[in-house]
Amino acid sequence: MKRVKYIAYRYLTPAEFFNMYKPRGTEPGGGGQKYVDFPKSAVRITQWRNFFSGVIDLRGEQRTQGPSWTIPIYSIGITPTDSPQTVTVFQRRSASVCIAAQHIHARRGNRILSWHPDNSFPEPQDPRDRHQLPRGLAVYLLRTYENEVWAGWFRNDSGFPSPYADTAAEDLLQPTMLRGNQAGKVGFLTFNDGELWLNETNQQSPFTAAREPSTGGMRVAEPKREPYVVTPQEEEEPADTGTRVSRPSRASRWRQRSDDEIIADLFDEDEETETALEDDEHRAKVSVRRRNERAVRYLKELYQQCQITGTDYIFRKNNGEFYTEAHHLIPLGAGGADDPRNIIIVGPLVHRMLHYATVSRIDLSEIQQHEDGTATLAIQINGEDYTIRWHPGHADKVLEQQEANSD
């Protein structure tokens, strides 16, 4: 039995599950993530630092995008060996931390054993179908007070075993980890020493609460959980002091940020760099980004609404203008820098959908040009049809501002 200190969990999305199993050649040009992502809005860098601090045989380093931790990892329900798996967790981009190399067909694939179909982890009947995600499928990493990292999974769905072995453990997990099963849900839990225990041999229901030695009864206690705080920019804070710090509300912090900061965050979130860039490539990418940031302001003035849904699903700011955001259809790091139509203006809900929903393959060469100068591209989001529409002056606006910024 191990004493649980932290749990970081992630309910998989249809895209993640698809990309974990997608055969080579399924989509032209490859693509698709080979990792499991944890957005920093849900699990902060400081929480990851606490999670890995003191782990046995930890190897840490600083990459271009942020910290990286290479750790030995054990799989719940699978007999440990003298040589546990080695897995890398790193800040893949400014907005997220990922568990690397979880694609089952990757040449350097290192699928965590408890997440492997050979050990009862769910697998799709048709790996070429994007809509095979089992309901309520979640994966997690946990850190013990014995300074080990363990991995497991569960299905939060009726008819499947619960990850807890008793009602006291259920009370500890139910408020957050087991409430709802929406795809993409992410969380981080902290437990007092001896509050929650891991039965590392029980793959299906590994969690149990501590027993009080005097009565033999189950002790029910409220775990000391980190407050869920959405931080548009990372805020460093003391590690595990137990002291809660008063913070401004999310809305007030957002109002205090300049347009430059908001645009920079949006571009950070669209970048898809998995490894450190060479100096020349990094400088070229930064140059493109700076040119595009200037173009965004002019595109917002040009459209004043979403290029996909118009004025649906967006709201007006207190100055009467519609609130919109910029999105790269193809990430800068994946070759999407050169086409001026790659930057589009969308509403915030559509922007989230483009990042986290199941989106059909986007190929800018398939854009349809019309006689009136407009252009369109048909796409699907979660199986529903949408159309991206470009104004006749879109490309000229982008190129004009890029050239002006280069002078």
Buried (B, 14 or more C-beta within 10 A) or exposed (E): EBBBBBBBBBBBBBBBBBBBBBEEEBEEEEBBBBBBBBBBBBBBBBBBBBBBBEBEEBEBEEBEBBBBBBBBBBBBBBEEEEEBBEBBBBBBBBBBBBBBBBBBBBEEBBBBBBBBEEBEBBBBEEBEEBEBBEEBBBBBBBBBBEBBBBBBBBBBEEEBEBBBBBEBBBBBBEEBBBEEBEBBBBBBBBBBEBBBBBBBEBBBBBBBBBBEEEEEEBEBBEBEBBEEBEBBEEEEBEEBEEEEEEEEEEEEBEEEEEEEEBBBBBBBBBBBBBEEBEEEEEEBBEBBBEBBBBBBBBBBEBBEBBBBBEEEBBEEEEEEEBEBBBBBBBBBBBEBBEBBBBBBBBBBBBBEBBBBBBBBEBEBEEBEEEEEEEBEBEBBBEEEEBEBBBBEEBBEBBEBBBEEBEE
